[in-house]
Amino acid sequence: MLRFLLRRVLLGIPVLVAVATLTFLIMHWVPGGPFDTEKILPPAIIANIEAKYHLDQPVGIQYLLYMKQLLQGDLGPSYKYIGRDVSDILRDTFPVSFTLGMCAVLVVLGMGVPAGIISAYWKNSLLDRSILLFAAMGISIPSFVLGAVSVWIFSHQWHLLPPALWEGPRYMILPAFALGAGFAGYIARLTRTTVLDVLSSDYIRTARAKGLTEFKILIKHVLINSIYPIVSVMGPLTAGLVTGSFVIEFVFSIPGMGRFFITAVTNRDYPLIMGVTLVYAVLIVVANIVVDIIYGWLDPRVSVK
Amino acid sequence: MNTSFKISSGFLFIIFSVSLLAPWVAPYSYQEQDTVNILAFPGIDHFLGTDRLGRDLLSRMIYGARVSLFVGVFSTLIALVIGTVYGTISAYVGGKTDNLMMRVVDVVFALPDLLMIILITVLMGRGVVGVFIALTMVSWVTIARLVRGEVLRIKEYPFILAAKALGASHFRIMLREIFPNILGILVVTLSFRIPVAILAESTLSFIGLGIAPPASSWGTLASDGWTAIKFYPHLILFPSLAIFFTILSFNFLGEGLREYLDPRAQIDKR
């Protein structure tokens, strides 16, 4: 188990290095820099600023310097938020984005799995058809549209929930719903397909034959056996939620990493862009490892080696 | 042919025709200002109302459809070409080349894709070209992986061996023997990837990092409407509905096509 974990973490490192390298190259690929302001600065000042951040060096040297710094766990200073380190900014904003993502995961599982089970159990019923239709709609609706619609209904019309900001549990409901509902559609469909498979298997017939109640069959046999495909898509799903979250952060003015990423990109704040991208990449890698571990723990047939 | 397939292909046909015929179909030009009717609600003069500069929303949506659909369809088509060629070569040659080519795909795959799209778009200069390149660069890998998997399977079939025995060149085998066999899956993939691209473009434009004015897509229109949502919800509603129904139709179209073209879909048919 420990060896498996170690191997997976080691395998994740080249991926992260590649992400860092590619992001770095893309950033520096296009002419222009972070200090090209509309106000023309005296050349001496520009030279000073560029020397301070090593921007006067060739890109290759800058890259090596950055990677060396990164190895020491230092993400560098932000170019635009003077006096703040990138790690400071991330420390403030990451928990917000992470909480939002986790709430969305709850929405996805809480809505998607029950809907899928109900849909499969009453196959071809009116309920099943409506769930399938809603799932198709959920998959097709952009999260910002869902966010906008829910703000209009629940905040502007009914005044039930706050339309923006992030100041407590009540502020989390709409963003988490807007972020998660689309993915819930995927999960509902996936659950339906798997549950249909399980329901037609022999051991369910046996369970029925020995007189188990339908509820017990659903919980003890169907649910447990349908969980694997759901767990296996949780990795990519988490990735989708994480990267999708900055749109929602924009719609609801939530002070998370995504908002900082948007301003960082428009400002060409290189270290901040790198920092946020790396945190997202680490999150995706970690999510995949966690999913693999859970998978191995749930299903004894998959040996964790 | 099921009903949702028919309806969605009909809807897409109308949307495409209207956007192609924009100058003849749109009631106004997309920047014409009706200063008497600013922020008008839907009515007889302006079917879907006007924005804060008095521009006709319906006309702007018809012209916006050109950008949204063009970016979505053509970025996917180009990604499809790149991905197919890359995946086919990788699988066909096999061995170390395959290994190396797939490592490249793995790396691009590991990038948080929406972040990369934003980064590339902003750095390439916001606008149709930037969004276009960004979408293509991110989405070809999915197709390359899919195609590689298919080609790995197909190249083991006896008819490939037969073609080789008859002295067909590698190029001919890839083009005449393998390609027709993955065509069905490619068509299905196309109709599932186009909505993903349309979604990405509209999301990008919505947060103000995609298509830049004066060009506008459904995403930028929705973004304009978002600022006035409290009192003029129709300004965000109609562009959002256009995005939603287009994506929904492409998804239904893809599902319909899959039932006919993809042999693996038989499993899902219940």
Boltz contact constraints between the chains, C-beta under 6 A:
constraints:
  - contact:
      token1: [A, 15]
      token2: [B, 110]
      max_distance: 6.0
  - contact:
      token1: [A, 18]
      token2: [B, 107]
      max_distance: 6.0
  - contact:
      token1: [A, 19]
      token2: [B, 110]
      max_distance: 6.0
  - contact:
      token1: [A, 19]
      token2: [B, 111]
      max_distance: 6.0
  - contact:
      token1: [A, 26]
      token2: [B, 119]
      max_distance: 6.0
  - contact:
      token1: [A, 30]
      token2: [B, 123]
      max_distance: 6.0
  - contact:
      token1: [A, 140]
      token2: [B, 244]
      max_distance: 6.0
  - contact:
      token1: [A, 140]
      token2: [B, 247]
      max_distance: 6.0
  - contact:
      token1: [A, 140]
      token2: [B, 248]
      max_distance: 6.0
  - contact:
      token1: [A, 140]
      token2: [B, 251]
      max_distance: 6.0
  - contact:
      token1: [A, 141]
      token2: [B, 244]
      max_distance: 6.0
  - contact:
      token1: [A, 142]
      token2: [B, 199]
      max_distance: 6.0
  - contact:
      token1: [A, 142]
      token2: [B, 202]
      max_distance: 6.0
  - contact:
      token1: [A, 142]
      token2: [B, 203]
      max_distance: 6.0
  - contact:
      token1: [A, 142]
      token2: [B, 243]
      max_distance: 6.0
  - contact:
      token1: [A, 144]
      token2: [B, 206]
      max_distance: 6.0
  - contact:
      token1: [A, 145]
      token2: [B, 240]
      max_distance: 6.0
  - contact:
      token1: [A, 148]
      token2: [B, 226]
      max_distance: 6.0
  - contact:
      token1: [A, 148]
      token2: [B, 236]
      max_distance: 6.0
  - contact:
      token1: [A, 152]
      token2: [B, 229]
      max_distance: 6.0
  - contact:
      token1: [A, 152]
      token2: [B, 233]
      max_distance: 6.0
  - contact:
      token1: [A, 156]
      token2: [B, 230]
      max_distance: 6.0
  - contact:
      token1: [A, 243]
      token2: [B, 112]
      max_distance: 6.0
  - contact:
      token1: [A, 243]
      token2: [B, 114]
      max_distance: 6.0
  - contact:
      token1: [A, 243]
      token2: [B, 115]
      max_distance: 6.0
  - contact:
      token1: [A, 247]
      token2: [B, 203]
      max_distance: 6.0
  - contact:
      token1: [A, 250]
      token2: [B, 207]
      max_distance: 6.0
  - contact:
      token1: [A, 265]
      token2: [B, 118]
      max_distance: 6.0
  - contact:
      token1: [A, 265]
      token2: [B, 119]
      max_distance: 6.0
  - contact:
      token1: [A, 265]
      token2: [B, 122]
      max_distance: 6.0
  - contact:
      token1: [A, 277]
      token2: [B, 115]
      max_distance: 6.0
  - contact:
      token1: [A, 280]
      token2: [B, 112]
      max_distance: 6.0
